[in-house]
Amino acid sequence: MKYSFKNDYSEGCHPEILKALAESNLIQQGGYGQDAYSQKASGLIRKRCDAPEASVYFVSGGTQANLLVVSAILKSYECVVSASSGHINTNETGAIEYTGHKILSVPSEDGKLTPDSILPVLEAQHNFPHQVKPRMVYISNSTELGTVYTRAELTALHRFCREKGLILFMDGARLGSALTSPANDMTLADIASLTDVFYIGGTKNGALFGEAIVVPNKNILQDFDFHIKQKGAMLAKGRALGVQFMRLFDDNLYFELARHAHRKASEMQVKMEDKGIPFLVAPSSNQLFPVLNMEQIATLENDFEFYIWKKTDDQHAAVRLITSWATPDDAVERFCKIVEKF
């Protein structure tokens, strides 16, 4: 049987979350997020973010979170700046532009944005009112290439956005992976202080489903709950989201699961480095992008599922391998034994 390294949400959810859902199953609660579990989960997240005034909203998935945030904040003539590899630009079926907001993409070798990379895009948008107006900068942490922002990098972006009147939005679908990376030097409190809005991804870090949108800057989202309802994103059984995030954050489970994914990725990384295999970008999260020859790729495909990310020449390609909160030891051991023979 093949083991999948295609994504970090192939499994259902961590047993502790399933247990919490079962134990609370027959306890009656209010609907639409007005339940005790969602309220407790919101409080736990605010405390961990050191942001007592922040608003917290639970939604079912990452694309939904991105669509809701961008469409709620931007006026019809405003646009969002994203790295060319950004999820909203490459993997959401044009959801942002379908709702009327253009994406201005910025080339990026490592998936990150910097003030210097954004500035030319802003300078090119000057023929107002004939061109769309940049208003938001979208980043993800970790990025689509598995890279992680440092505190200095995020601080520079935050300062730049303040100077230019831009809103800084962080896609946190893999925020657990970013915050537990060896390359990370930030906490959730740092993220909350250096962004206007971000979300904490549960789907890719042990939850059955769900993302927690956190809004530290209360001036940018007015009546967001109306917007969530109008877009069909307000679950009647919002408790199903609240229970999961309550369990993830009532101790360190959220971070423990992310650390497991890192440990398994690190074992695979070390084995490939020992064999002299290069990487498309330096590994720093649970996403690995080794550059393999076609024979090596064919050998691994006998035992594992993964994506071919990018052809580097006629004989080589970078593949994407993603470990998860549930990646078993035996799958990693099998992978390393095969790589040892390369």
C-alpha positions as CSV (number, residue, x, y, z in Angstrom):
1,M,0.0,0.0,0.0
2,K,1.3,3.4,-0.9
3,Y,1.8,6.1,1.7
4,S,0.8,9.6,0.7
5,F,3.2,12.6,1.2
6,K,0.8,14.7,-1.0
7,N,-0.5,16.8,1.8
8,D,-0.9,17.2,5.6
9,Y,-4.6,16.5,5.8
10,S,-5.0,13.0,4.4
11,E,-5.9,11.7,7.9
12,G,-9.1,12.6,9.7
13,C,-8.2,14.3,13.0
14,H,-6.2,13.7,16.1
15,P,-7.9,11.1,18.5
16,E,-8.1,13.7,21.3
17,I,-10.2,16.0,19.0
18,L,-12.4,13.1,18.0
19,K,-12.8,12.3,21.7
20,A,-13.8,15.9,22.5
21,L,-16.3,15.9,19.8
22,A,-17.8,12.6,21.0
23,E,-18.0,13.7,24.6
24,S,-19.7,17.0,23.8
25,N,-22.0,15.5,21.1
26,L,-25.3,15.3,23.0
27,I,-24.8,18.4,25.1
28,Q,-27.2,21.1,23.8
29,Q,-25.6,24.4,22.7
30,G,-26.5,27.5,20.9
31,G,-26.0,27.7,17.1
32,Y,-23.9,29.7,14.7
33,G,-20.9,29.9,16.9
34,Q,-22.8,31.2,20.0
35,D,-21.9,28.0,21.9
36,A,-19.8,27.7,25.1
37,Y,-17.0,25.8,23.2
38,S,-16.5,28.4,20.6
39,Q,-16.5,31.1,23.2
40,K,-13.9,29.3,25.3
41,A,-11.8,28.6,22.2
42,S,-11.9,32.2,21.2
43,G,-10.7,33.2,24.7
44,L,-7.8,30.7,24.6
45,I,-6.7,32.0,21.3
46,R,-6.8,35.6,22.4
47,K,-4.8,34.7,25.5
48,R,-2.2,32.8,23.4
49,C,-2.0,35.8,21.0
50,D,-1.8,38.3,23.9
51,A,-4.5,40.2,22.1
52,P,-7.5,40.5,24.5
53,E,-9.4,42.8,22.2
54,A,-9.0,40.7,19.0
55,S,-12.0,39.2,17.3
56,V,-11.9,35.5,16.5
57,Y,-14.1,33.8,13.9
58,F,-14.2,30.1,13.0
59,V,-14.8,29.0,9.4
60,S,-14.4,25.6,7.7
61,G,-11.4,26.0,5.4
62,G,-8.5,28.0,4.1
63,T,-9.9,29.1,0.8
64,Q,-13.1,30.2,2.5
65,A,-11.0,32.2,5.1
66,N,-9.0,33.9,2.3
67,L,-12.1,34.7,0.3
68,L,-14.0,36.1,3.3
69,V,-11.2,38.3,4.6
70,V,-10.2,39.8,1.2
71,S,-13.8,40.4,0.0
72,A,-14.9,41.8,3.3
73,I,-12.0,44.3,3.7
74,L,-11.5,45.6,0.1
75,K,-13.7,48.0,-1.8
76,S,-14.7,46.9,-5.3
77,Y,-11.8,48.9,-6.9
78,E,-9.1,47.7,-4.5
79,C,-6.7,44.8,-5.1
80,V,-4.4,42.5,-3.2
81,V,-0.7,42.0,-3.7
82,S,0.6,38.4,-3.5
83,A,3.7,36.4,-4.3
84,S,3.3,34.6,-7.6
85,S,3.3,31.3,-5.8
86,G,0.7,32.5,-3.2
87,H,-2.2,30.2,-2.6
88,I,-4.8,32.8,-3.6
89,N,-3.0,33.2,-6.9
90,T,-2.4,29.6,-7.9
91,N,-4.7,27.2,-6.1
92,E,-8.1,28.7,-5.3
93,T,-9.8,28.6,-8.8
94,G,-9.8,32.3,-9.1
95,A,-12.0,32.7,-6.0
96,I,-10.6,36.2,-5.1
97,E,-10.9,37.6,-8.6
98,Y,-14.3,35.9,-9.0
99,T,-15.6,38.1,-6.2
100,G,-14.2,41.2,-7.9
101,H,-10.7,41.8,-6.6
102,K,-7.7,41.7,-8.8
103,I,-4.5,40.0,-7.6
104,L,-1.2,41.7,-8.4
105,S,1.4,38.9,-8.3
106,V,5.1,39.5,-7.4
107,P,7.8,37.1,-8.5
108,S,9.5,35.4,-5.6
109,E,12.1,32.6,-5.6
110,D,11.4,31.6,-2.0
111,G,7.7,32.3,-1.8
112,K,8.1,35.4,0.5
113,L,7.4,39.0,-0.1
114,T,9.6,41.9,1.0
115,P,9.1,45.7,0.8
116,D,11.6,45.9,-2.1
117,S,9.7,43.3,-4.1
118,I,6.3,45.0,-3.5
119,L,7.4,48.5,-4.2
120,P,7.6,48.2,-8.0
121,V,4.1,46.8,-8.1
122,L,2.8,49.8,-6.2
123,E,4.7,52.2,-8.4
124,A,3.2,50.7,-11.5
125,Q,-0.3,51.3,-10.2
126,H,-0.5,55.1,-10.4
127,N,-2.9,55.9,-13.3
128,F,-5.9,56.3,-11.0
129,P,-8.8,55.9,-11.3
130,H,-8.1,53.8,-14.4
131,Q,-6.1,51.1,-12.5
132,V,-7.0,49.2,-9.5
133,K,-5.8,50.5,-6.2
134,P,-3.4,48.3,-4.1
135,R,-4.8,48.0,-0.6
136,M,-3.8,44.7,0.9
137,V,-0.6,42.5,1.1
138,Y,-1.3,38.8,1.3
139,I,1.4,36.5,2.7
140,S,1.4,32.9,3.9
141,N,3.4,31.4,6.8
142,S,4.7,28.9,6.1
143,T,4.7,29.8,2.4
144,E,3.8,27.5,-0.5
145,L,7.4,26.7,-0.8
146,G,7.7,25.8,2.9
147,T,9.7,28.8,3.8
148,V,9.2,30.7,7.1
149,Y,9.1,34.4,7.8
150,T,11.5,35.7,10.5
151,R,10.4,38.4,13.0
152,A,12.7,40.9,11.3
153,E,11.1,40.1,7.9
154,L,7.6,40.4,9.2
155,T,8.5,43.6,11.1
156,A,9.8,45.2,7.9
157,L,6.6,44.2,6.0
158,H,4.5,45.6,8.8
159,R,6.3,48.9,8.8
160,F,6.2,49.1,5.0
161,C,2.4,48.4,5.0
162,R,1.8,51.1,7.6
163,E,3.8,53.6,5.6
164,K,1.9,52.8,2.4
165,G,-1.5,52.5,3.9
166,L,-1.8,48.8,3.2
167,I,-3.4,46.0,5.2
168,L,-1.2,43.0,6.0
169,F,-3.0,39.7,5.9
170,M,-1.3,36.4,6.8
171,D,-2.7,33.1,5.5
172,G,-1.9,30.7,8.4
173,A,-3.1,27.5,6.9
174,R,0.3,26.1,8.0
175,L,1.0,28.5,10.8
176,G,1.6,25.7,13.3
177,S,4.4,24.5,11.0
178,A,5.8,28.0,10.8
179,L,5.8,28.6,14.5
180,T,7.5,25.3,15.4
181,S,10.1,25.6,12.6
182,P,13.8,25.7,13.7
183,A,14.0,28.8,11.5
184,N,11.2,30.5,13.5
185,D,11.8,33.2,16.1
186,M,8.2,34.4,16.5
187,T,5.2,33.6,18.8
188,L,1.5,33.9,18.1
189,A,1.7,37.2,20.0
190,D,4.3,38.4,17.6
191,I,2.1,37.5,14.6
192,A,-0.9,39.3,16.2
193,S,1.1,42.4,16.8
194,L,2.6,42.5,13.3
195,T,-0.4,41.8,11.1
196,D,-3.8,43.3,10.7
197,V,-5.6,40.0,10.3
198,F,-4.4,36.4,10.1
199,Y,-5.8,32.9,10.6
200,I,-4.7,29.8,12.5
201,G,-5.0,26.7,10.4
202,G,-6.6,23.6,12.0
203,T,-7.3,21.6,8.9
204,K,-3.6,20.9,8.2
205,N,-2.7,20.5,11.8
206,G,-4.8,17.8,13.4
207,A,-8.3,19.2,13.2
208,L,-11.1,17.5,11.3
209,F,-11.6,20.8,9.6
210,G,-11.5,24.5,10.4
211,E,-9.5,27.7,10.5
212,A,-9.6,30.5,13.2
213,I,-9.6,34.0,11.7
214,V,-8.0,36.4,14.2
215,V,-8.5,40.2,13.7
216,P,-6.1,42.2,16.0
217,N,-6.9,45.4,14.1
218,K,-10.6,45.9,14.8
219,N,-10.7,49.0,12.5
220,I,-10.5,46.9,9.3
221,L,-13.4,44.5,9.6
222,Q,-16.8,46.0,10.4
223,D,-19.8,43.6,10.7
224,F,-17.7,40.6,9.6
225,D,-20.2,38.2,11.0
226,F,-22.8,39.6,8.6
227,H,-20.3,38.9,5.8
228,I,-19.7,35.4,7.0
229,K,-23.4,34.6,7.0
230,Q,-24.0,36.2,3.6
231,K,-21.2,34.1,2.0
232,G,-22.7,30.9,3.4
233,A,-19.8,30.3,5.8
234,M,-21.6,30.5,9.1
235,L,-22.1,26.9,10.3
236,A,-25.4,26.3,12.2
237,K,-23.4,23.7,14.2
238,G,-20.5,26.1,14.8
239,R,-19.8,24.1,18.0
240,A,-18.1,21.5,15.7
241,L,-15.4,24.2,15.1
242,G,-15.3,25.5,18.6
243,V,-14.8,22.1,20.2
244,Q,-11.8,21.4,18.0
245,F,-10.0,24.6,18.6
246,M,-10.8,24.5,22.3
247,R,-9.0,21.1,22.4
248,L,-6.1,22.3,20.3
249,F,-5.4,25.3,22.5
250,D,-6.4,24.2,26.0
251,D,-2.8,22.9,26.2
252,N,0.0,22.6,23.7
253,L,-1.6,20.0,21.4
254,Y,-1.6,22.4,18.5
255,F,2.1,22.9,18.7
256,E,2.9,19.3,19.6
257,L,1.3,18.1,16.4
258,A,3.2,20.6,14.3
259,R,6.5,19.5,16.0
260,H,5.8,15.9,15.1
261,A,5.4,16.9,11.4
262,H,8.8,18.7,11.6
263,R,10.6,15.8,13.2
264,K,9.5,13.4,10.5
265,A,10.4,15.9,7.7
266,S,13.8,16.5,9.4
267,E,14.5,12.7,9.3
268,M,13.8,12.6,5.6
269,Q,15.7,15.8,5.0
270,V,18.9,14.5,6.7
271,K,18.8,11.2,4.8
272,M,18.5,13.1,1.4
273,E,21.2,15.5,2.4
274,D,23.5,12.6,3.3
275,K,23.0,11.3,-0.3
276,G,23.9,14.7,-1.7
277,I,20.4,15.4,-3.0
278,P,19.8,19.2,-3.4
279,F,16.7,21.1,-2.6
280,L,14.8,23.7,-4.6
281,V,14.6,25.9,-1.5
282,A,16.4,25.3,1.8
283,P,14.0,23.2,4.0
284,S,12.6,25.0,7.0
285,S,9.1,23.4,7.6
286,N,7.2,20.2,7.0
287,Q,7.3,20.8,3.2
288,L,10.4,19.4,1.4
289,F,11.3,20.1,-2.2
290,P,14.1,17.8,-3.1
291,V,15.4,17.8,-6.7
292,L,15.5,14.3,-8.0
293,N,16.3,12.6,-11.3
294,M,13.5,10.9,-13.1
295,E,14.7,7.4,-12.1
296,Q,14.7,8.3,-8.5
297,I,11.2,9.8,-8.8
298,A,10.0,6.6,-10.5
299,T,11.5,4.4,-7.7
300,L,9.8,6.5,-4.9
301,E,6.5,6.4,-6.8
302,N,6.3,2.7,-6.3
303,D,5.8,3.2,-2.5
304,F,4.7,6.8,-2.1
305,E,2.3,9.4,-3.5
306,F,3.6,13.0,-4.0
307,Y,3.5,15.9,-6.4
308,I,6.1,16.7,-9.1
309,W,6.4,20.4,-8.3
310,K,8.7,21.8,-11.0
311,K,10.9,20.5,-13.8
312,T,14.4,21.8,-13.4
313,D,15.8,20.3,-16.6
314,D,15.1,17.4,-19.0
315,Q,16.3,14.8,-16.5
316,H,15.4,16.3,-13.1
317,A,12.4,17.7,-11.2
318,A,11.7,19.1,-7.8
319,V,9.1,17.1,-6.0
320,R,7.0,18.2,-3.0
321,L,6.9,15.9,0.1
322,I,4.7,16.9,3.0
323,T,4.7,15.3,6.4
324,S,1.8,15.7,8.7
325,W,0.9,15.6,12.4
326,A,0.2,11.9,11.9
327,T,3.0,10.8,9.7
328,P,4.0,7.3,11.1
329,D,7.6,6.2,11.9
330,D,7.4,3.2,9.5
331,A,6.6,5.4,6.5
332,V,9.6,7.6,7.1
333,E,11.8,4.6,7.8
334,R,10.7,3.0,4.5
335,F,11.3,6.3,2.7
336,C,14.8,6.6,4.1
337,K,15.7,3.0,3.3
338,I,14.8,3.6,-0.4
339,V,16.8,6.9,-0.5
340,E,19.8,5.1,1.0
341,K,20.0,3.0,-2.1
342,F,20.2,6.0,-4.5
